[in-house]
Amino acid sequence: MPITVVKNLPAIERLAKENIFVMDTERAGSQDIRPLKVVIVNLMPTKEATETQILRALSNTPIQLDVTLLHTSSYMATNTPEEYLETFYRTFEEVKEEFFDGMIITGAPVEMMPFEEVQYWNELTDIMEWGKTHVFSTLHICWGAQAGLYYHYGIDKEILPEKLFGVYENVLVNPKPMLLKGFDEIFYMPHSRHTTINRAQIKAHKNLEILAESDCCMSTISWPSRSIDLPFLLLLRLIPVSVRLLPEQRSRCRNPRIYRLR
C-alpha cells in the first residue's frame, strides 16, 4: 500500500525509482480509505536523507500510511533550507490538537551534550509528554531512544571510553513479540556512537524489558514490559542489516571489549 506525504516531497521521486509507491496528499484525499497516521519528528540535520530512509522502511507495510513530517521550532536546522521546512514540514504547535497512530523520534548529532543543554530539549519533552495522550505508539531511534529512556524512565546515557563503531552480532532475548517476527536468533546491526546505556539500569527497572542485546554493544532493542505502560520501542540503531563479515570482524563481535555491558 502507498505512503501519503506532502506533494512534491523530493523523497517521492527517489523512492519511486525503487518501485516504492508514494502518493501525495491531494490524490490521497480522493480515496475513501482510513490510513494509519504517523508523525516523524525529524531531529537530524540532513532531513531529506533521513526522511527517505524512514519512508523506505515504512513502505514494507501493507497498510496505507499518512505521514506528517515534524521539525522543531526552537531550533532551525542549518543543513536544510528554511523554504524546504516551510513546504514539507509542520511544527508541534500546528499538530498538537491532532491524534496519531504512531510517532517516530529520530536520532540527532548531540550525543555528547547533556540532555538539558540541547537547544530544543524543552520542546522535545513537550512532544514526548503530548505523545502519551495523542499518540498510540512511539518509536525512538538512536539518540531519540536515549532521550526517551531519560525522559520517561530517568535512565541517563554514559560516555564510552572509546567510540563504538562496527557491525555487531545481536541475540534475541525474547522472540515472542510480534515486533520481532521473522528475526533470526542472531542478527547483525551497525553501531557508531560515543555513548551507551547501563544495561543493569534497564534490567533493574520493572517496567522495561530487553528484547535483543549484544555482548559488544549493550541492549539494542528495549520496550515497556507491561502493556498498560506507555507503548514505545527504543532502538539504538535504525534497521537490522544482513551482512557478510570478514574473519577479523567476526572475531571482534565474539570478543567483548572494554566497553562491554556491566
Protein Blocks (a to p, Z undefined) as FASTA:
>chain_A
ZZdddehiaklmmmmmnopacddfklmmmpccdddddddddfbfblmlmmmmmmmmmmmp
cbdcdddddddfkbccfkbcfklmmmmpccfklmmmpccfbdcdddddkllpcfklpmkl
mmmmmmmmmmmmmcfbdcdehjlmmmmmmmmnopacdddfbdcedddddddfblmbmklg
oiafbdcdddddfbdcdfklmmmpmkbccfbdcfklopfbdcdfbfkbccddddfbfbdc
dddddfklmmmmmmccfkbcZZ
